[in-house]
């Protein structure tokens, strides 16, 4: 889930389609319906779903973000740390507009990382 104009997301969708991997691009209303109201996206965002997608533990998401950040040479592992771990009830909030924060959700848990 990210802005519809995100070039990497567009590349993922294109790659899926070029390799005949079933993929659906959902608008915010479709995302909300698909996930039973658990996600509410900004109007200019989309969600991408394949039959091979799934849910992973929030701790794995944090580890993945750290790994991606290091591999993409964007962040130093020592400058980012887990600053919050929250249990969420009901609907998950929209993604943060702040670029200096990484939030991830997995089930009822939310992990927040900041520099």
HELIX and SHEET records of a PDB file:
HELIX    1   1 UNK A    7  UNK A   18  1                                  12    
HELIX    2   2 UNK A   28  UNK A   34  1                                   7    
HELIX    3   3 UNK A   58  UNK A   71  1                                  14    
SHEET    1   A 3 UNK A   2  UNK A   3  0                                        
SHEET    2   A 3 UNK A  45  UNK A  50 -1                                        
SHEET    3   A 3 UNK A  23  UNK A  27 -1                                        
SHEET    1   B 3 UNK A  81  UNK A  87  0                                        
SHEET    2   B 3 UNK A 109  UNK A 114 -1                                        
SHEET    3   B 3 UNK A 101  UNK A 106 -1                                        
END                                                                             
